[in-house]
Amino acid sequence: MLRMSTMRAARYSQVGPAASVLSVDQIPIPKPGPNQVRVKLAFSGINPTDVKTRAGSTARDMADFQIPHQDGSGVIDIVGANVDPARIGERVWIMLSAFDNVYGTAADYCIVDVANVRPLPENADLELGATLGVPAVTAAYCVLGDGPVDGKVVLVQGGAGGVGRAAVEIAKWAGATVVATASTPERQEVARQAGADFVFDYRDPDIIFDIREAVGSVDRIIEVNLPANLEMDLEVSKPDTVVVIYASTGADIQIPTRQLMTAGLILEFMLLYTVAADKLATAVSQVESALAEGALTMPPVRYFELDDIVSAHETQEAGAPSRLLIRL
């Protein structure tokens, strides 16, 4: 019986709107090189970074083509040189598949560096594995990147989003009191189910008073939208409160230097693609520990088929209230 030599893959050859540049094609099944593995994919996870890269809003060199999506899950079916053959057949979750690599996870197979393919514990299914990657590793870095948060108060702005919900779960797992903000009652319930001790509507004019009444001040803030939330962050902080900013929304703002100096607030910016290798490895290890202990759970998910890749990207760009997974 002949083995299939091609696979289905979503891809684009130039950046732009999803409907204009994305297609689903048959392409040769790739083979792993040294220190790489090939994964037969079960699910591909979509994140805001994936659609921003495809749209051209991030500075990335374009190869002949790009298969999108950093995150996914599946089973290793071939390993390259320097990789233990015993890993063949292993259930894995994948991160950073499309970073400096044309083989993202929106395909039947992907090729990825072995360091970015992590084993799934028995208590985690493949769907959950595909929701980790960018959100969970970013959350672990944001929450724990400067040390333990046991006994501290962590504020997660946007606690129902991909990173935000994971940050709530990781902060609770790490022993923090967690305050989360979200907009609609449905999103607030997502943050509450993730384990947040206090959940507030960030549009409520009394939110600063409510947070102060609930916890006094906060020690660490996980920030998704600094321009919109800086005033709130200043009002609920204390000297040495750290604000970790992991997303950029809207236009850049002028930093109120004197006000920040007076407050003693610490601003820390991070981008997963440029995190130092040792710190990235630590964040991955923290995700694996939380996963093994059952602290990371399945978020609300909406499923798409690969043929619906354009609709999936457009849904993500419209501000999907749930995580989006492609079934493969």
N, C-alpha and C positions, 0 to 999 in steps of 0.2 A: 504494500500500500504506500503510495507516494505521500510524503509530507507536504503540507501546504507551504508555498513559498512566498505568499503575499498575505497582507493583513489589511483590515479596514482601519483608517485613521482620519480623524479630523485634522485639518491643517490649514495654514495660510502662508502665502508667499510675499505679502506686503501688509503693512498695518493699515487699519481703517475700520469702518463700521462692520459689525459681525456679518450682516447680510451681504455685504459687498466682497469680503475677503475670505470667509470661511467656507470650506468644502469638505466633503467626506469622500475619500478616495481609497483605492487599492494601491498599496505600496509594498515594496519588498520587506519581509520580516528582517529586522536587523540582528546582528550577532554581537555579543558583548566583547569588549576588548579587555586588556589587563585591568584588574581591580574593578571590574564591572560585573553586573548580573543582568540577566533578562528576566522580566516578570510578565507572566500571563495575567493580565489585569481583570479584576472583577468589577471594580468601581473606580471612577475618576471624580475627585472633588474639585469644585470650582470656588475660587476665592476672588475678592476684588482685584488683587494684584494680577490675576490671569487676564481679566478683561481690560484692565488698564494697559498691560503690555501689548495685547492684541490691537487695542485702539491707537497705540503709538504715544501714549502720554508718559511713558517712561523711556529713558534713554538706553536703548539696547541695540546692539548691532544685529542686522537681519541676515540670517543664512539663506540658503536656497529655499528652504521652507521651515516652518515651525509647527510642531504638534503642541498644542497648548496644555496647560494645567500642571501645577507643581505636585499636587497631592493625589494619592490613590492607594489602592490595596490589591493584593492578588497573591499569586504563588510563584516562587522562583522556579524557572524551568531549565535554564542553562546558566552556567557561571563561566567567567573568563579566567585567564591566567591569574594566579596568586590568590584565588578565592577557593575556600574549602568546598569541594564537591558535595559534602554532606549537607550543604544548605539547599540543594535541589529538593523541591517539594515543600519548602518552608513557607508558611503563611506570613505575609509581611505587610507593613504599612510603609508608604513611600513619602519622602519629602524632597523638595527642591529638584524634582525630576527635569524640569524645563529650564533650569538655570545653567547657562553656558552649555546647553545640550538641546538638540532639535527634537529629541524623543521625550516629549511630555506624556502625560498619562491618558490623554483622550484618544486612545487607540487600543487595539487588541493586545499589544505588547509594548513594553517600554524598555529602554536600556538606561541603567542608572548606576552611578558610583556605588560601590558596596557600602560605603559609610552612610549613605542616605536611604538604605533599605533596612528597616528595623523589624525584628520578629514580633509577631502578635502573640500575646499570652493566650492561654486556653479560654480565659474568661472574656475575651474580646472577639467580636465577629468582624467580618470583612467590611461591613458597612461602617462600623465605628472606626475601623482603621483608616478609611478614606476621609474621615472628617478631622483627622489629627494634623500632622504636617504643619503647614504655615500657621494656623490658628493656635494650636496647642503649644508649639515650640516658642512662638512669639509670646504667648501668655506666660509661659514658664520663665522666660527671660525677664519680662516686665515685672512679674511678681517677685521673683527670687534672685534676680541678677545681682543684687547688692547684699544678699545675705538672708537669713531667716526672717520670717514675718510672724512667727509664733507669738501670740499675745499682743500683736499690733492691729491697728485699724487700717484696712485697705479700702479705698474708694475706687470702684470700677465704673467709669463713665461708658455708657452703652453696654450694659451688662447682659443684653440679649443677643448681641452680635457674635460672629464666629470667635474672634479673639476674646471679646468681653465675657461670653459665657464660660469659655475655658479658663479665663482668669479668675472668675468667681469660684469655679470648682477647685482650681489649684490653690488659691488662697485659703479656702476653707480646709482643704486637705493639709495645708501647711500650718494650720492653727490660728489663722487670723480671724478677726471680726470683719465681716464683709458688708460694705454698703454699696449698692448698685443703683444706677439710674437707667431709666428706659422711658419710652414715650407712651405707647398704648397699653391698656390693661393686659392685652395678650402678651406683649413683650415683657412687661413687668412680671407676669407669671412665669415666663421662661427663666428670668433671672432668679426668681424666688425658688423655682424647682431645682435650679442649679446649686442652691444652698445659700444664697445671700441672706444675711440676717435682717437687713433693712433694704427696702426697695422704694425709690421715689421717682415721680414723674419729673424729668428735668425741665419741663415747661412750667411747672408750678412756681408762681412768684415767691412762695414761702419756702422753697426747697433749702435755701441756706439755713434758715431758722430750724427747719425740720432735721437737717443733718446734725447741726450743733446740739439740738435737744436730744437726739438719739445717741450720739457718740462723743460729743464735745468737738475735738479736732481729729484729723486723720494723719496717719504716718506716711502713707504711700498712695499715690493716685495713678491709676492706669488710664491713660488719656487717648481718646479716639478723635477728638475735635478740639484742639487747643484754642483756636479763634473764638469758638462759641462758649467755651467753658472756663477760660482763664480767670474771669472775675470770680466765679464760683470756687475754683480751686484755691484762689488767694484767700477767700473768706473762710474756708473750712480747714485751712492748713495752720501749721505752727512752724517755728524755726526748725530747719532741717527736714521738713516734709519734702519728699522726692516725688516729682511728677515725671512719669515715663511716657513719652509721646511716641506712638508706634504708627500713626497714620497722619496723612496730610489731607485736610478737607478745605476746599475753597482757596482763596488768595492768602499769601503769606501775610502775617501781621507784624506790626512794629512792637517789639518787646518793651514793656514798661520797666526799664532797667531800675529806676529809683524805687518803684513800688516793690519789685522783686527783691531788691537788696534789703529794704525795710522789713519785708516779711521773712527773709531768710529762706526763701523757697529755692529748691534745687530743680532745675529742668534738665532732663536727660532724654536724648533723642536716640532712637534705634531703628534700624532697618535690617531685617533678618538676613538679607543677602550680604551685608557687610559686617555682621557681628564677628568678632575675633574667634578663631577656630576653637580655642580652649573654652570660651564662654558658650559657644554654640553647642559644643559637646556636653557641657554641664547642663544646659537647658534640655537637651535631648534625653540625658540620663534622668532628669527630674520628671519629664513626661513619662518615661518608661516606668519609673517607680510609682507614679500616681496611677498609671494605667493598670499595672499589676495588682494594685490594691483596690481597684474598682472605683477610684475617685473620678475618673473621666467617663462620662456616660454619653449615650446617643442623643444628639440634639434633634430638634424638629427638622425634618428633611423633606425635600421635594425631589422626586426622581424624574430623569429624562432619559431617552434613548439617544444613542450616538447620532442618529439621523436628525435629531432635534437640537443639535449643537447650537445653531443660530438662536433659536428660541431660548435656550438655556443661558447663553451669554446676554441676551437682551433682558431676560428676567433678572439676572444678577445686576446689570447696570441700572435697572429700575428700582433697586433697593429691595431685594427679596427678603421677606420676613423670616425665612428658614434657610438652612444650608441646602445647596444644590448638589446632587450626585448624578453622574452619568452611569447607567448600567452598561456593562460590557460583557 
